[in-house]
Amino acid sequence: MKRTVICSIALGFVSVAAMAQSGTNSPYSQYGIGILSDQSQGFNCGMNGLALGLRYGNQVNSLNPASYSAIDSLSMIFDVGLSGQITNFKEGNISRNAKNADFEYAVAAFRAFPKVGISVGLIPYTNIGYNYANSSRVGTSETTTTETHSGSGGIHQAYIGVGWNVFGGLSVGANFSYLWGSYDKTVSISSSDSYVNTMQRTYSANVSNYKLDFGLQWQQKVAKADWLTLGATVGIGHKLNADPQVTTTTSNSQTGVSSDSTFTVGNGLAVPMTYGVGLAWTHSDRLTIGVDYTLQQWGSVDIPETDAATGDYVLRSGLLKDRHKFTLGGEWVPNPTSLRFFDRVRYRIGASYATPYIKINGMDGPKEYSVSAGFGIPITNSWENRSFLNISGQWVRSESKAFVTENMFRINIGITFNERWFMKWKVE
């Protein structure tokens, strides 16, 4: 069985490393550094990403590294997940559908020392993927101008984390991450008039930098069968040492001659300071209810923009705004120690609300509303009763009165392998 898990681990990490960053078709991914991933794993996808106050001995919770100290001392846990989604885009009377599938994450955790847990993993940070065009007529003539927008890429995150149970109910932890990735965003303008020049503007950047996140959890027994856990996280904001650039190519439609101009902004991308706090209540190891709040201070981050008057590529403030997210979720299992299969199935539900972090033409981007539900199905056979198949469905609505409205339905599937690698067997 260990050999099976080792092969699964290798396959999962290779798959994530090689995956194409095309987990979205949203036109909103062209702004900022893309669509932000919620970075949840299989067990909390059904709770819509609830995480900060959750402590499990049989699941990996990368959103609060203090939780690693709760990992069972005998276990090696490995979790892989993928998703598929259908999105409807609507603007006025125009409606379009798009489909995506993506390998989401691969994470692992184990107890390294007494009171110390270790986790490693690969998770998405942002996604960029879109392709659309707008056509308009020039004045009262028959000439039309077509503006085409396309983009792809995103940023990945690889981390190694440690969680330490300092004393009693207090645990602290940290994730040390490496961010890497790239993007290309293109705007092309062409005309039906063959005498009019065409123009293409390509925005690109490569990211290769670090990220630091710290976590804390305080767990307190408040009744005979009730526990409260307070969680808090801090992510350090800093520049990414990336040099975004824009290349403008103008082509003469008659002669085929083109000219290029390139502008670069040194160290022009950054991640923000991020704060989170969560509270979870657990009753008899059967019912868990929690709430999270996170703040990402994107409003203090400058981002490059092309100056409409001069054509220069310069850093601008006020193009992003602080992002607030609230999540409420819970999990119920009828009887986790029962021998009956359905008594050990975990039922999950969650809901979130998030404000936008981007501005579009001076106006706020779309607000996000989402709900989810899912199951943790025990994998049981003659040698295995600790692993889970996690399945959840999520509906996300991104809504702005002035722009495109998106309705997305996503299916998340994750498998949590839980092997007792560190048990010492005695033979008499």
C-alpha positions, -999 to 999 in steps of 0.1 A, spaced: 0 0 0 29 24 7 42 18 -28 8 28 -42 8 60 -22 44 68 -32 34 64 -68 4 86 -63 25 113 -47 50 113 -75 22 114 -101 4 142 -83 35 164 -81 45 158 -117 10 166 -128 8 198 -110 42 209 -121 33 202 -158 -3 215 -157 -14 242 -181 -27 273 -163 -61 275 -179 -84 271 -150 -106 301 -161 -122 317 -191 -131 349 -172 -125 383 -189 -119 396 -153 -87 376 -152 -70 402 -175 -70 427 -146 -45 428 -117 -25 395 -116 -55 373 -125 -83 355 -107 -72 347 -71 -74 311 -61 -92 302 -28 -64 275 -23 -88 251 -4 -83 214 -4 -108 185 -9 -121 184 27 -129 221 29 -141 227 -6 -175 215 5 -174 241 33 -166 268 7 -130 271 18 -135 274 56 -101 268 72 -86 292 97 -100 276 128 -101 240 116 -77 214 132 -78 179 119 -55 150 125 -64 133 92 -65 162 67 -40 188 54 -51 224 60 -26 246 42 -45 278 48 -34 279 85 0 263 90 -5 261 128 -30 232 120 -1 210 110 7 203 146 -26 184 148 -15 157 123 -17 122 137 17 110 148 14 76 130 1 90 96 14 101 63 -13 121 46 -14 129 9 -42 148 -8 -47 155 -46 -76 172 -62 -90 183 -96 -120 203 -107 -143 208 -136 -165 238 -142 -192 253 -165 -195 291 -166 -222 312 -181 -212 348 -191 -240 373 -196 -238 409 -207 -271 426 -217 -289 401 -240 -257 382 -249 -250 349 -232 -221 325 -236 -210 293 -219 -175 279 -213 -160 247 -198 -128 242 -180 -110 213 -162 -80 218 -140 -56 198 -117 -60 218 -85 -35 208 -59 -12 182 -44 -4 185 -6 11 162 20 17 162 57 32 141 85 43 144 122 81 150 122 87 154 159 65 154 190 42 184 187 57 193 153 40 187 120 54 192 85 35 199 52 46 203 16 25 211 -14 18 227 -47 -13 249 -51 -24 276 -75 -21 313 -66 -37 331 -96 -52 320 -130 -54 340 -162 -74 327 -193 -97 346 -216 -104 352 -253 -131 376 -266 -136 403 -292 -157 435 -297 -166 450 -331 -180 485 -337 -188 506 -367 -168 538 -374 -193 567 -375 -219 562 -402 -196 544 -426 -195 507 -433 -160 504 -418 -158 483 -387 -131 481 -360 -125 449 -342 -107 447 -308 -96 413 -297 -85 404 -261 -67 372 -252 -45 361 -223 -32 330 -205 -9 321 -176 -9 326 -139 12 320 -108 19 287 -90 28 283 -53 50 256 -39 54 255 -1 69 238 28 53 245 62 58 236 98 33 237 127 43 235 164 21 229 194 39 253 218 19 243 249 -16 233 258 -40 246 232 -16 271 216 0 262 182 19 283 157 31 277 122 46 291 90 45 284 53 76 292 33 66 294 -4 81 298 -38 60 317 -64 66 312 -100 48 316 -133 42 340 -162 14 356 -182 8 370 -217 -21 394 -223 -27 407 -258 -49 434 -272 -52 436 -310 -70 463 -330 -78 458 -367 -101 474 -393 -121 462 -422 -105 491 -441 -73 477 -457 -58 512 -456 -59 514 -418 -29 501 -399 -33 473 -373 -20 476 -338 -11 448 -313 -2 454 -276 13 425 -256 17 426 -218 39 400 -202 58 392 -171 77 363 -154 74 358 -116 100 340 -95 100 349 -58 92 339 -23 61 342 -1 58 340 37 26 332 57 23 327 95 -5 311 114 -18 307 150 -44 285 166 -57 285 202 -80 256 211 -100 255 243 -124 230 258 -156 249 268 -178 219 278 -176 182 283 -180 176 245 -174 210 231 -142 227 218 -136 262 205 -106 270 182 -95 305 173 -73 308 143 -54 337 128 -30 342 99 -7 369 85 8 369 50 37 392 43 33 417 14 63 425 -7 76 432 -42 80 401 -65 112 413 -83 93 409 -116 97 433 -145 64 435 -164 67 449 -199 44 459 -228 54 456 -265 33 477 -290 35 465 -327 21 487 -354 17 471 -389 11 489 -422 -16 469 -439 -4 480 -474 33 475 -471 35 449 -444 61 469 -426 58 469 -388 75 488 -360 78 478 -323 82 498 -291 88 482 -257 84 497 -222 94 479 -190 85 486 -154 113 474 -130 100 454 -100 65 463 -110 45 434 -93 37 427 -57 17 406 -33 -3 424 -5 -3 421 33 -30 396 41 -47 391 75 -72 364 85 -91 354 116 -115 324 121 -134 307 148 -146 271 148 -168 252 173 -167 214 175 -192 192 193 -184 155 201 -162 152 170 -194 150 150 -204 186 143 -181 215 133 -193 250 125 -170 279 117 -166 314 103 -136 331 86 -127 366 77 -98 376 55 -84 410 43 -60 414 14 -46 449 13 -44 452 -25 -54 489 -22 -18 497 -12 -3 478 -41 6 497 -73 4 480 -107 16 489 -142 -7 506 -167 -2 522 -201 -5 559 -200 -32 569 -226 -16 602 -234 21 593 -237 20 555 -243 45 550 -215 41 519 -192 42 532 -156 32 521 -121 -1 535 -109 -19 535 -76 -57 533 -72 -62 505 -98 -66 479 -71 -86 479 -38 -87 460 -5 -105 426 -7 -127 414 21 -140 378 23 -164 363 47 -170 325 49 -194 304 69 -194 267 68 -198 234 87 -194 196 87 -215 169 103 -207 132 106 -234 109 122 -209 87 141 -171 88 131 -164 56 151 -193 35 138 -188 4 118 -217 14 95 -205 30 63 -231 58 61 -225 68 97 -190 78 88 -198 98 57 -191 135 63 -216 161 51 -204 196 44 -219 230 35 -206 265 32 -212 300 18 -189 330 11 -191 367 1 -161 386 -13 -155 421 -24 -135 428 -56 -98 436 -56 -98 451 -91 -111 483 -106 -122 486 -142 -122 521 -158 -124 536 -123 -153 514 -112 -153 485 -88 -150 450 -103 -176 422 -96 -186 411 -61 -185 374 -55 -212 352 -39 -207 315 -35 -223 284 -19 -211 249 -17 -220 214 -5 -202 181 -4 -194 148 11 -163 131 26 -168 94 17 -147 69 36 -126 45 15 -130 11 31 -116 -23 21 -97 -51 38 -66 -30 46 -79 6 44 -104 26 65 -87 60 71 -87 75 36 -114 97 20 -129 106 -13 -140 142 -11 -166 154 -36 -182 188 -36 -203 211 -58 -199 249 -58 -219 277 -73 -201 311 -77 -218 343 -90 -195 372 -99 -217 402 -104 -213 438 -114 -240 461 -127 -217 478 -152 -199 447 -166 -203 410 -174 -221 387 -149 -207 352 -144 -224 322 -130 -202 292 -125 -209 257 -113 -178 237 -103 -173 201 -93 -143 194 -70 -129 159 -65 -101 151 -41 -86 119 -27 -70 120 8 -46 90 13 -40 84 50 -14 57 57 0 46 90 36 47 79 50 53 114 33 25 133 56 1 150 44 -35 147 51 -61 173 53 -98 164 52 -123 192 
